[in-house]
């Protein structure tokens, strides 16, 4: 009868255990010297040799002729323990025997002396599954067992064990086995079983098994069913790594911002019965591979895939900034969480992919950081980013430009009134930030001091700012939507925006308000950023911000020494140009 490889090639001695020298050396030395503990705890991930070492230790302490701390595997006791005819070594599955009654029966049996061997050995596998009552029932016996009893506890989740159990055991931690050690063992087993296994195929199996020898031998068993030489391609096919072209296609669509292509691919996968949870998990793994490719130089050692895919993964990773990759993984992990309770799994995946294709749809901090890093990457590479992928330039306060008798024309700050040309040159983005206040093209504020009288009034009246449109101002009809958006991102500013409206003048968005303190808030960069962001979210267009105050009729007729003049001077001192109409 055929026996699977991981059972047939289970280690018989400590020397056969792969990758756990720190454990096997200590255990064999303890057996050789006779310094045996009454209770051992073996902990580590699956397939690393915990149960195998427990069985070897059970044989070694009972062996009639031990060899260097290892069982001889030839005496009657060793053979009887291997074939199960000697009942003094008892294996207990704690997952199905986790009650107080089971432990009470164990305590009663422990009082009896062994029938054939020197010690009665209890191997309790997955001991973390015991109930609290069962642990409490085991404590006294585990601390002071009879002289002829040894306990070996094994678990993959040691953090679930109470400290009272941990303190009574001699603990050994089993680490994940290195891929090179697994590959060497696979080649040995394949040679004994006459299985044609290439070195590349053995290494890929070792990397897929994630440090677990049992998983590696099981995958080798599966690959041997192909009845041909086991190469990377065969291993990839048997392990389900093949046929992942859709992941690369989806990633290309995300990189290009092609939402239509991405949704079309998801529709095709859905119609072909692709599991949406598996798709999201595969995408997370794929973006993780790109993260590794962008982060470390030895990425081929850390990515589990055929060598033929490594170059493709590296090339795709160069199309993303590291910040955008991390943000994409956050979005996908959130989608994986929502899939467990969502009503429409397909819609959940589509929403996540749309956020990946259009980062501006995501407004949390990590998404904004990702968009900034993506913009930096494109600037470094000399690539002009599409407008749909550029983050809105944040609004910031500026110092008002000095003006002559026609203050509507912004000029460079270093120019004096005598040096100003008749037609002022508009400030470039490098000269002025986004937030800027401008005056109405046909009016000058009463509070502006007359510093120069050289330009004629007629000439000053004909000077218009570069941002003014010949058709006049346009009412910004989405101002209420922008305020609703502002309420979510900067609620403290919202009361100061009451009874306000906005008009568009070329590239400027001027806020018309009766609140004289709004200018001070715009001077604070964080508030101006939030207004610019709210406007961008509802329009998809970047505007330069400004204040447009409409004086009351009584103010228009007031003398020059009106008390409002002091307020106007204060606003100018704070860097806010106030334009009266």
C-alpha positions in Angstrom: 0.0 0.0 0.0 1.4 3.4 -1.0 2.5 5.7 1.9 2.7 9.4 1.3 6.2 10.8 1.3 6.0 13.0 4.5 5.0 9.9 6.5 7.4 7.5 4.8 10.3 9.9 5.3 9.5 11.1 8.8 12.8 11.4 10.7 13.8 8.4 12.8 16.7 10.0 14.7 17.6 13.5 15.8 20.2 13.6 13.1 17.5 13.2 10.4 15.7 16.3 11.6 16.4 19.2 9.2 17.0 22.8 10.2 16.5 22.4 14.0 20.1 21.8 15.2 19.6 24.0 18.2 16.8 21.7 19.4 18.2 18.3 18.4 21.6 18.9 19.9 20.1 19.9 23.2 17.7 16.9 23.3 20.3 14.3 22.3 22.7 15.7 24.9 20.0 15.5 27.6 19.3 11.8 26.7 23.0 11.0 26.6 23.8 12.6 30.0 20.6 11.4 31.6 19.5 15.0 32.6 15.9 14.6 31.4 13.1 17.0 32.3 9.7 15.7 33.4 7.9 18.1 30.9 8.9 19.5 27.5 7.1 22.1 25.4 7.7 22.2 21.6 6.4 25.3 19.9 6.7 26.6 16.3 5.0 26.8 13.0 3.5 23.8 11.2 5.7 21.2 9.6 8.9 22.1 11.4 9.4 18.8 13.2 7.7 19.2 16.6 5.8 15.9 16.6 8.7 14.1 14.9 11.1 15.2 17.7 8.5 14.3 20.3 8.4 10.7 18.9 12.1 10.5 18.6 12.5 11.7 22.2 9.9 9.2 23.4 11.9 6.4 21.7 15.3 7.7 22.9 14.4 7.8 26.6 13.0 4.2 26.4 15.6 2.8 23.9 17.5 -0.3 25.2 20.7 0.6 23.3 20.8 4.4 22.6 23.5 5.7 20.2 24.9 9.1 21.1 21.5 10.2 22.5 19.6 8.8 19.5 17.3 5.8 19.5 18.9 2.7 17.8 15.6 1.9 16.0 16.6 -1.8 16.2 15.6 -2.9 19.7 12.2 -4.3 20.6 11.2 -1.1 22.3 12.0 1.1 19.4 10.3 -1.1 16.9 7.3 -1.5 19.2 6.9 2.3 19.5 7.2 2.7 15.8 4.5 0.2 14.9 2.2 1.1 17.9 2.4 -2.2 19.7 3.9 -0.7 22.8 1.2 1.4 24.6 3.5 3.2 27.0 3.8 6.1 24.5 0.4 7.8 24.2 -0.4 10.5 21.6 -3.3 12.7 22.5 -5.0 15.2 20.2 -6.0 18.1 22.4 -8.3 19.4 19.8 -10.7 16.5 20.3 -9.8 15.7 24.0 -9.9 19.1 25.5 -12.2 18.6 28.5 -11.7 18.2 32.2 -12.8 14.6 32.1 -10.1 13.7 29.5 -7.4 15.2 31.7 -8.8 13.5 34.8 -8.5 10.1 32.9 -5.0 11.0 31.9 -4.1 11.7 35.6 -5.5 8.4 36.7 -3.6 6.4 34.0 -0.3 8.2 34.8 -0.3 6.5 38.2 0.3 3.1 36.6 3.8 2.0 35.8 4.7 1.3 32.2 4.3 -2.3 31.0 7.2 -2.6 28.6 9.2 0.6 28.5 11.0 2.5 31.2 8.8 5.6 30.9 5.2 6.3 30.2 5.4 9.2 27.7 2.4 11.5 27.0 2.6 13.5 23.8 -0.2 16.1 23.8 -0.5 17.7 20.3 -2.1 21.2 19.8 -2.1 21.6 23.6 -3.4 25.2 23.3 -6.8 23.7 22.4 -7.3 22.5 26.0 -10.1 24.3 28.0 -9.3 26.5 31.0 -10.6 23.8 33.3 -8.5 21.1 31.6 -5.4 23.3 32.0 -6.1 23.7 35.7 -6.7 20.0 36.1 -3.3 19.3 34.5 -1.2 21.7 36.6 -0.4 19.6 39.6 0.4 16.4 37.6 2.5 18.4 35.1 4.5 20.0 38.0 5.1 16.8 40.0 4.4 13.7 37.8 5.3 10.2 38.9 9.0 9.3 38.3 8.0 7.0 35.4 6.0 9.7 33.5 7.2 12.2 30.9 5.1 14.9 29.2 5.8 16.4 25.8 3.5 19.2 24.8 3.4 20.5 21.2 1.6 23.7 19.9 1.6 26.1 17.1 0.1 28.9 19.2 2.1 29.1 22.4 0.7 32.6 23.2 -2.6 30.8 24.1 -1.0 28.8 26.9 -1.4 30.0 30.4 1.8 31.1 32.1 1.3 28.5 34.8 1.8 25.8 32.1 4.8 27.6 30.5 6.6 27.8 33.8 6.4 24.1 34.4 7.9 23.0 31.0 11.3 23.1 29.4 10.6 25.1 26.2 12.1 24.6 22.7 11.2 26.9 19.9 11.2 25.4 16.4 12.0 27.9 13.6 11.0 27.8 10.0 13.4 25.7 7.9 15.6 27.5 5.5 14.7 27.0 1.8 18.2 25.6 1.0 17.9 23.0 3.7 14.4 22.0 2.5 15.7 21.8 -1.1 18.6 19.5 -0.1 16.2 17.2 1.7 13.9 17.1 -1.3 16.7 16.2 -3.6 17.7 13.4 -1.2 14.1 12.0 -1.0 13.7 12.4 -4.8 16.9 10.4 -5.4 15.7 7.6 -3.1 12.3 7.5 -4.7 13.7 7.7 -8.3 11.8 11.0 -8.9 13.4 13.3 -11.5 13.6 16.6 -9.7 15.6 19.6 -11.0 17.5 21.9 -8.7 15.3 24.8 -9.7 12.2 22.8 -9.1 13.4 21.8 -5.7 14.2 25.4 -4.7 10.8 26.6 -5.9 9.0 23.9 -3.8 11.1 24.9 -0.8 10.1 28.6 -1.2 6.5 27.8 -1.7 6.4 25.6 1.4 7.2 28.6 3.7 9.6 26.8 5.9 7.5 23.7 6.4 9.1 20.3 5.5 5.8 18.5 5.6 4.3 20.9 3.0 7.3 20.6 0.8 7.2 16.8 0.8 3.4 16.9 0.1 4.0 19.2 -2.9 6.7 16.9 -4.2 4.3 14.0 -3.9 1.8 16.0 -6.0 4.3 16.9 -8.6 5.5 13.3 -9.0 2.0 12.4 -10.3 2.9 14.3 -13.5 5.2 11.4 -14.4 7.8 13.7 -16.0 10.8 15.7 -14.9 9.8 18.1 -12.2 10.9 21.5 -13.4 9.9 25.1 -12.3 7.0 25.0 -14.8 5.6 21.7 -13.3 5.9 23.0 -9.8 4.2 26.2 -10.7 1.4 24.4 -12.4 1.0 21.9 -9.5 1.1 24.7 -6.8 -1.4 26.9 -8.7 1.1 29.6 -9.5 0.5 29.3 -13.2 -2.3 31.3 -14.9 -1.7 34.5 -13.1 -1.7 36.8 -16.1 -4.8 38.5 -15.0 -2.9 39.9 -12.0 -0.4 41.5 -14.2 -3.1 42.8 -16.5 -5.0 44.3 -13.6 -1.9 45.9 -12.3 -1.1 47.4 -15.7 -4.6 48.9 -15.8 -4.1 50.4 -12.3 -0.8 51.8 -13.2 -2.3 53.5 -16.3 -5.3 54.7 -14.4 -7.5 52.8 -16.9 -10.7 52.2 -14.9 -12.6 50.9 -17.8 -10.0 48.2 -18.6 -9.8 47.2 -14.9 -13.6 46.9 -14.5 -13.7 44.9 -17.8 -11.2 42.4 -16.4 -13.1 42.0 -13.2 -16.3 41.4 -15.1 -14.5 38.7 -17.2 -13.1 37.0 -14.1 -16.4 37.1 -12.4 -18.2 35.6 -15.3 -15.5 32.8 -15.3 -16.5 31.9 -11.7 -13.4 33.6 -10.2 -13.7 33.8 -6.4 -13.6 37.4 -5.4 -11.9 36.8 -2.0 -9.2 34.8 -3.7 -8.7 37.5 -6.3 -8.2 40.2 -3.6 -5.8 37.9 -1.7 -3.8 37.3 -4.9 -3.7 41.1 -5.6 -2.4 41.7 -2.1 0.3 39.1 -2.6 1.2 40.6 -6.0 1.5 44.2 -4.6 3.6 42.7 -1.8 6.0 41.3 -4.3 6.2 44.7 -6.0 6.9 46.3 -2.6 9.8 43.9 -2.0 11.1 44.5 -5.5 11.2 48.2 -4.8 12.6 47.9 -1.3 15.5 45.4 -1.4 18.2 44.4 -3.8 17.9 40.7 -3.1 14.2 40.6 -3.9 14.5 37.3 -5.9 15.2 35.5 -2.5 12.1 37.0 -0.9 9.5 36.6 -3.7 7.9 33.2 -4.2 7.3 32.8 -8.0 9.0 31.3 -11.0 12.1 33.1 -12.2 10.3 34.0 -15.5 7.9 36.3 -13.5 10.6 38.1 -11.4 11.6 40.4 -14.2 8.0 41.3 -15.0 7.3 42.0 -11.3 10.3 44.2 -11.1 9.3 46.1 -14.2 5.8 46.7 -12.9 7.1 47.9 -9.6 9.0 50.7 -11.3 5.6 52.1 -12.5 4.6 52.7 -8.9 6.0 54.7 -6.0 6.5 52.8 -2.8 3.9 55.0 -1.1 1.3 54.2 -3.8 2.1 50.4 -3.4 1.5 50.6 0.4 -1.7 52.6 -0.1 -2.9 50.0 -2.6 -2.3 47.2 -0.1 -4.2 49.1 2.5 -7.2 49.5 0.1 -7.1 45.8 -0.8 -6.8 44.7 2.8 -9.9 46.9 3.7 -11.7 45.3 0.7 -10.8 41.8 2.0 -12.3 42.7 5.4 -15.5 44.1 3.8 -15.9 41.0 1.7 -16.5 38.9 4.8 -19.7 40.8 5.6 -20.6 42.6 2.4 -23.8 42.0 0.5 -22.3 42.3 -3.0 -18.7 41.0 -3.2 -18.3 41.9 -6.8 -19.2 45.6 -6.1 -16.8 45.6 -3.2 -13.9 44.5 -5.4 -14.9 47.0 -8.1 -14.9 49.8 -5.6 -11.5 48.9 -4.4 -10.0 48.7 -7.9 -11.6 52.0 -8.9 -9.8 53.6 -5.9 -6.6 52.1 -7.1 -7.0 53.4 -10.6 -8.1 56.9 -9.4 -6.3 57.8 -6.2 -8.1 61.1 -6.0 -11.2 59.2 -5.0 -9.5 58.2 -1.8 -9.2 61.1 0.7 -7.6 59.5 3.8 -4.1 60.5 4.8 -2.4 57.4 3.5 -4.0 58.0 0.1 -2.9 61.6 0.0 0.7 60.6 0.9 0.6 58.0 -1.8 -0.5 60.6 -4.4 2.3 63.0 -3.3 4.9 60.2 -3.5 3.6 59.2 -6.9 3.9 62.8 -8.1 7.5 63.0 -6.8 8.4 59.8 -8.6 7.0 61.1 -11.9 8.8 64.4 -11.5 12.1 62.6 -10.8 11.6 60.5 -13.9 10.6 63.5 -16.0 7.1 62.2 -16.6 4.2 64.7 -16.7 1.5 63.2 -14.6 -2.1 63.3 -16.0 -4.4 65.8 -14.4 -6.6 63.0 -13.0 -3.7 61.6 -11.0 -2.4 64.9 -9.6 -3.3 65.9 -6.1 -4.8 69.4 -5.8 -2.1 72.0 -5.1 -2.7 73.0 -1.4 -3.8 76.6 -0.8 -1.4 78.7 1.2 -1.4 82.3 2.3 0.6 84.9 0.5 1.9 88.4 1.1 -0.1 90.8 -1.0 1.8 92.3 -3.9 2.6 96.1 -3.8 0.4 98.0 -6.2 0.2 101.5 -7.7 -2.9 103.5 -8.1 -4.4 100.6 -10.0 -4.0 97.8 -7.4 -5.9 95.3 -9.5 -2.7 94.4 -11.4 -0.5 92.1 -9.3 3.2 92.8 -9.8 6.4 91.3 -8.4 7.0 92.2 -4.8 10.5 93.7 -5.4 9.3 96.2 -7.9 8.8 99.8 -6.7 5.8 101.9 -7.9 8.0 103.9 -10.2 9.3 100.7 -11.8 5.9 99.1 -12.4 4.9 98.7 -16.0 1.6 99.8 -17.3 0.5 96.2 -18.0 1.4 94.1 -14.9 2.8 90.6 -15.5 0.8 87.9 -13.6 2.7 86.0 -11.0 3.9 82.5 -12.0 3.3 79.5 -9.7 6.9 79.8 -8.7 6.5 83.4 -7.6 3.1 83.0 -5.8 1.4 80.2 -4.1 -2.1 79.0 -4.9 -4.0 81.3 -2.5 -4.1 84.9 -3.8 -6.5 87.8 -3.5 -7.3 90.0 -6.4 -9.3 93.1 -6.9 -12.2 93.8 -9.2 -11.0 94.9 -12.6 -12.9 98.2 -12.5 -12.5 99.3 -8.9 -9.8 100.2 -6.4 -10.2 99.9 -2.6 -10.7 103.2 -0.8 -8.1 102.3 1.8 -5.2 101.8 -0.6 -2.6 104.5 -0.1 -1.7 106.6 -3.2 2.0 105.9 -3.3 2.5 107.1 -6.9 0.7 109.6 -9.1 2.7 108.9 -12.3 0.2 106.7 -14.1 -2.7 108.6 -15.5 -6.1 107.6 -14.0 -7.4 106.6 -17.5 -4.4 104.3 -17.9 -4.9 102.8 -14.5 -8.5 102.2 -15.2 -7.7 100.3 -18.3 -5.2 98.0 -16.6 -6.8 94.6 -15.9 -5.5 91.6 -14.0 -4.4 88.7 -16.1 -6.9 86.5 -14.3 -9.9 88.6 -15.2 -12.2 87.3 -17.9 -13.6 89.6 -20.5 -17.1 88.2 -19.9 -17.1 89.2 -16.3 -17.5 87.1 -13.1 -19.3 83.8 -13.0 -21.2 82.6 -10.0 -19.8 79.4 -8.6 -23.0 77.3 -8.5 -21.3 74.4 -6.7 -20.4 76.4 -3.6 -23.0 74.7 -1.4 -21.6 71.3 -2.4 -18.1 72.5 -1.6 -19.3 73.7 1.8 -20.8 70.2 2.5 -17.5 68.7 1.6 -15.7 71.2 3.9 -18.0 70.2 6.8 -16.4 66.8 6.7 -12.8 67.9 6.5 -12.7 71.2 8.5 -15.8 71.5 10.6 -14.5 74.4 12.8 -14.1 76.6 9.7 -17.7 76.1 8.6 -19.4 78.6 10.9 -17.2 81.4 9.5 -18.4 80.5 6.0 -22.1 81.3 6.8 -24.0 83.4 4.2 -21.0 83.3 1.9 -21.0 82.7 -1.8 -18.2 82.4 -4.4 -17.6 83.7 -7.9 -15.1 82.6 -10.5 -12.8 85.1 -12.1 -10.5 83.2 -14.5 -8.3 81.0 -12.5 -9.4 82.7 -9.2 -12.2 81.6 -7.0 -13.2 84.6 -4.9 -15.2 84.1 -1.7 -17.8 86.8 -1.1 -18.5 87.1 2.6 -19.6 89.7 5.3 -17.3 88.1 7.9 -14.2 90.2 8.1 -12.3 87.5 10.0 -12.4 85.0 7.2 -9.2 86.6 5.8 -7.4 85.7 9.0 -8.5 82.1 8.7 -7.3 81.9 5.1 -3.9 83.2 6.3 -3.7 79.9 8.2 -2.5 77.4 5.6 -4.4 74.5 7.0 -7.8 76.2 6.6 -6.9 77.4 3.1 -5.8 73.9 2.1 -9.1 72.4 3.3 -11.1 75.0 1.2 -9.0 74.3 -1.9 -9.4 70.5 -1.3 -13.2 70.8 -1.0 -13.5 72.9 -4.2 -11.2 70.4 -6.0 -13.3 67.4 -4.8 -16.5 68.8 -6.3 -15.1 70.4 -9.5 -11.9 68.4 -10.3 -10.2 71.8 -11.0 -7.7 73.8 -9.1 -8.5 77.5 -8.3 -6.5 80.2 -6.6 -8.4 81.5 -3.6 -9.2 85.1 -2.7 -11.6 87.3 -0.7 -14.2 89.4 -2.4 -16.0 91.7 0.1 -19.1 93.7 -1.0 -19.5 96.7 1.2 -22.9 97.7 2.5 -24.6 100.9 1.0 -23.8 102.9 4.1 -20.2 101.9 3.9 -19.9 102.9 0.3 -20.9 106.5 1.2 -18.8 106.7 4.3 -15.9 109.1 4.5 -12.3 108.0 4.2 -11.8 107.9 7.9 -14.6 105.4 8.4 -13.8 102.9 11.2 -13.7 100.1 8.6 -10.5 101.6 7.3 -8.6 100.3 10.3 -10.0 96.8 9.7 -8.9 97.0 6.0 -5.4 98.0 7.1 -5.4 95.1 9.5 -6.4 92.7 6.7 -3.7 94.0 4.5 -1.2 93.6 7.3 -2.2 90.0 7.6 -1.5 89.3 4.0 -5.1 89.4 2.7 -6.0 91.7 -0.2 -9.6 93.0 0.3 -11.4 94.0 -2.8 -14.5 96.2 -2.6 -17.1 96.4 -5.3 
